[in-house]
Amino acid sequence: MATSSFRSVPDMFLHRVRSTPDSEAFLYPKNGGWESLSWGAVAVEVREISLGLVALGIEHEDRCAILSGTRVEWILADIGILCAGAATSTIYPTNTPDECAFIIADSESRVVFAEDQEQVDKLLEERSNIPSVDKVVVIDGTASADGWVITLEALQELGREAHRTDGQAFEARARAVQSDHLATLIYTSGTTGRPKGVELTQDCWVFEGEAMEAMGTMAATDRQLLFLPMAHVFAKVLEVAIIKMGIPTAIDGSIDNLVENMGTVRPTFMAAVPRVFEKVYNK
């Protein structure tokens, strides 16, 4: 395969937004239906998250963890982290408080995105064991009185203020990310002992996105249904494929709603492990 024209995932993301700003990027469940986000709208959300993290003092290759089920905010947070020049540490939402604390401490994550109060409670229980954490950003929930937990909206407001001050700050930060910068720490599952953090650099993900496109099995004319756990490398590969090819993707991590979602979204493709396809077939 030819040498990549992209230095990083942020570089690839900026190209996608510039190329197809009005095309549909993501669909996500809301109020009993499905809401749609264009690539232009995604860019605004990502910019606010990214500049919000920078306002919190996040530096290049600092780690930010995501403790959440599969939802559109997971991907927005991940791209925002990468565009800030930082790296994402992934945590399964089913992990125990102790397991969460181990990954956060081992990765020295400075910010943790938590899905809801249930996940925040895990972090509060282990707060003394995760001294590296400056802020917890809750997606669905409320801020804490001491300011350790802030809302996603509050983080994005920091980003909006930064953008009003300097309209070029976001792109400059994203363009500064280099191919050998750390992008992700994927923590292994199913191995003996404590999980190990696998270091993946920006060029690893760029290669995956371009390799998926070169295979020719999917394109921007497709529609994907994504429900796999984003803490796993398989779903992350699909994420960069979405960015590289501009594939419209419906996101809902609920297994209970999977068959219903297939009927509503009518995807042209979806990825899963064999047992999921067996369950769908039997139903």
C-alpha positions, -999 to +999 in steps of 0.1 A: +000+000+000+013+035-008+026+058+019-002+074+038-011+111+031-022+115+067+000+121+096-025+112+123-062+105+131-068+143+137-053+150+103-076+124+087-106+137+107-100+173+095-098+161+059-131+142+064-149+172+078-135+195+050-144+170+023-180+161+033-192+186+060-229+181+051-229+143+048-244+122+076-218+109+100-237+094+130-272+084+140-279+079+177-311+071+197-328+100+214-364+104+228-376+072+212-362+080+177-329+086+160-311+118+157-285+125+130-252+144+131-235+157+100-197+157+098-198+195+102-218+191+134-194+164+146-165+188+141-182+214+164-187+188+191-152+175+188-137+210+188-155+219+220-143+187+238-108+191+225-103+227+235-121+220+268-094+194+276-067+218+266-082+244+289-080+218+317-042+216+310-041+185+290-008+182+271+004+161+242+003+124+250-014+129+283-039+101+289-077+106+292-098+075+300-133+067+288-155+046+311-187+042+292-209+020+271-210+023+233-227+056+224-221+086+201-205+106+230-178+078+233-166+085+198-169+123+201-148+122+233-122+099+217-118+121+186-117+151+209-090+136+230-069+127+199-073+162+185-061+177+217-029+156+211-037+133+240-042+095+242-073+075+251-073+048+278-102+024+274-122+009+302-151-015+299-183-001+317-187-035+333-153-033+351-154-032+389-142-001+408-109-018+416-104-028+379-112+008+368-088+022+394-060-001+382-063+010+345-066+047+354-036+045+378-015+024+354-022+047+325-018+078+347-050+092+332-056+129+341-092+131+329-119+104+330-151+105+309-177+086+329-211+077+313-234+083+343-236+084+381-231+046+383-197+050+367-189+081+387-196+062+419-169+037+410-144+065+407-155+082+439-151+048+458-115+046+444-106+083+445-077+078+469-062+052+445-063+074+414-044+105+423-035+113+387-071+123+379-077+160+378-113+159+365-141+135+359-164+145+330-198+129+333-219+125+302-253+119+318-252+133+353-244+163+375-213+180+388-199+175+423-198+203+448-160+202+450-155+205+413-138+171+408-168+160+387-179+183+359-205+178+332-197+172+295-216+204+288-193+223+312-163+209+294-177+219+261-184+254+274-147+257+282-140+247+246-165+273+232-149+300+252-114+290+240-126+291+204-141+325+208-107+337+221-087+320+193-106+307+163-075+289+150-065+271+182-083+239+175-069+232+140-034+243+151-035+218+180-049+190+158-023+196+131+005+195+157-001+158+164+026+136+150+025+101+135+045+086+164+025+102+192+007+078+215-030+076+205-045+048+225-039+025+255-060-006+249-062-027+280-062-065+273-091-086+283-092-124+289-055-127+299-041-139+331-034-114+359-039-077+356-047-063+321-018-049+301-019-016+284-011-020+247+004+012+233-009+022+198+004+053+180-014+076+156+001+059+125-013+025+137-048+039+134-042+057+101-030+024+086-061+006+099-084+031+083-066+031+050-063-007+050-100-011+055-107+012+026-082-006+004-100-039+011-131-025-007-156-043+015-173-010+026-178+025+013-195+058+020-226+045+003-230+019+030-247+023+064-233+007+095-249-003+128-222-002+155-229-018+189-196-034+198-178-023+230-157+007+222-131-003+248-121-032+225-098-027+196-123-042+170-147-013+175-119+012+174-108-001+140-143+005+128-142+040+142-112+050+121-128+033+091-158+056+096-136+086+096-115+076+066-144+066+044-172+088+058-195+058+064-229+068+080-231+049+113-259+043+137-246+038+172-263+020+201-245-003+224-277-020+237-277-057+229-314-059+239-323-034+212-301-049+185-327-068+164-351-039+166-324-015+157-315-036+127-350-034+114-352+004+120-317+015+108-315-012+080-277-013+079-259-026+049-232-041+072-224-046+109-196-063+127-200-087+155-186-119+171-203-152+160-225-156+190-243-123+183-251-134+147-263-168+161-286-149+185-300-127+157-305-157+134-324-176+161-346-147+169 
